[in-house]
């Protein structure tokens, strides 16, 4: 994989990966940025959420789960001192649909974490992650929480 960033102005960079889709990145104003793009650490969190999310959704579809809405949230606090790395992460998988099987959700999360998501596998040794799930039943005009829990808390070794 190759990626290139080109400086635009101030602290704004345009990043282009192999896929060719450009991403504008910038720094916080306190670091000379002008709020013209995504921060690099935000890109890491987004990459983690998207990687595991794509896996989990794909696996749920293969398991013929009737998913109508799906969201992955990553809450990753950072250390107060430089280099301000992530100190932990809470990853919440929010699955909405009809008759979603809890076992299917748990297995999908497990396969993403242990086999398919390179971002998650790469970052897991760097900081502890807690993998939480919420399953909602689709209701006319709303949804109802039917199950929630923690798949596993992953601690750095």
N, C-alpha and C positions, 0 to 999 in steps of 0.2 A: 504494500500500500504506500502510496505517495501522497503528500499534501504540501501545498505551497501557500504561504501568506505573503501578501504584498502590502506595503505601507501605503496608505492613501493620504492621510493628513493627521496632525495631532497624534493621537494614539489609536486611530482607526485603521484597521487592516481588513483586507478582503482575502478570505481563505478559500482555496479551491482544492478539493480532494480529487481522487481518481474519477469519481462519478461525474465531475464537471459542474456540480451545482454550487454556486458561490454562496458564501456566508459572510456577512459583515460582522466584525467584532470590534469592540471598543473597550476602553477602561473607564473606571469610575472617575468623576471629576477631580477627586482628591489625588488621582494618579495622572492627571493630564488628559483624561478622556472627555468626550463631549456627549455621552449618552447616545451614540449613533449605531450601537450594535450590541450583540450578545457578549457577555463577559466570558473569557476562556473557561473558568470554573463552572459557569452555567452550562457551557457546552458539554462538559464532562457529565454533569448531572442529567442533562437532556439525553446524552448518549446512553447512559445507564438505563434511564426510564424507557427509551425507545427500543433498545436492544432486548431487554427482558419482556417488554410489552408485546413486541412483535412475535417473540417466541411463544408466550403464554396464549395469545389470541390464536395463533396458528395451530397450536396443539389442541386448544378447546374446539376449534372448528373441525379438526380431524376426529375429535371425539364426539362430533355431532351435537355439541352443545348449542342451544339457541341463544346466542349472545346478541343483544340489541344495542348495548352501550358498554364501553370498556374504557377505563382510565387507569393510568399508573401515576402515582404521586411519589416523588422522592423528596424527603426532608433530610438534608445533609448539613448539619452545623459545621462550622469551620473553627479552627483554633484562632485565638485572638492575636497570636504572634506570628510573624512571618516564618515560614512561607504560607501560613494560613490554609493548611491542608484540611480536608474533610476529617472530622474526628469520629464520625459514625454516620449511619444512614438508616432511616426508616423508609422502607419501600412499601407502599400500600397499593394493592391491586383491587380495583373496584369493578366488579363484574355484574352487569345487569342483563336479565333475560328471562326466559320462561323455563322453569324446571331445571335450573342449573344444578348440576351435581357437585357437591362439595368435594368429593373424592377426585373428580376430574380437575377441579381448580387446584387442589393440593398437588396432584401429580404434574400438572402443567408448570406450576411454580418450581417444583423440584427439578424437572427436566431442564428448565431454563437455567437454573442456578448450577446444576451439576454437570450439564452436558453441552448446552447450546449457546448460551450468551457469553461471548468472549469478554465483553466489557465487565460483566458481573464477576466472572471467574478471575479476571485480571485484577480487579479492585478489591475483591474479598480479603486477600491477605493484608491489605493496607489499612483497613479500618473495619470495625464490627458493623454488621448489617442485621436489621430485624425485618423480616418479611411478613407483612400483615396482609390479610385478605378480607374483603367484604363482599358478600353475595346478596344481590337485590333481586326480588321478583318483580317483573314488569307488571304494573297495574294501569288501568285506563287513566291517563293523565298524571300518573305519579309512579313511584316505586316503593317497595317495602323491604327493609333489611330483614333477611331470613337467616343469615349465618355470618359469623366473623371469627377470626382467630389469627394465630401466628403460625406460619409454616415451620419456621425454625429460626433461632437467633444464631447468626454466624459471628463468631468472635475470631479476631486475629490470633494466630498462634505464634 
